[in-house]
């Protein structure tokens, strides 16, 4: 699988911002079939940084109701990528 297909998007939330400041950890939404080794290689290839640790979390799709109809959102996977102390990824440069 290509690195661009494996890494879907960065997650910019309050928790992700705290993790980035405290422990140099960046959060991404990744493909459901991805494993830790593939995520580490894709981040290194895309951003040119050294990855120290990768943690993955599966998120189940939530049940949602639209009137009398019931449906479920898709399940997705989240990756917490810890970078080396001297490395960083800037998503909003110059803003």
PyMOL commands that set and color helices and strands:
alter all, ss='L'
color gray80, all
select helices_A, chain A and resi 3-6+14-23+36-47
alter helices_A, ss='H'
color red, helices_A
select strands_A, chain A and resi 7-10+25-30+51-59+63-66+69-72+76-83
alter strands_A, ss='S'
color yellow, strands_A
deselect
rebuild
show_as cartoon
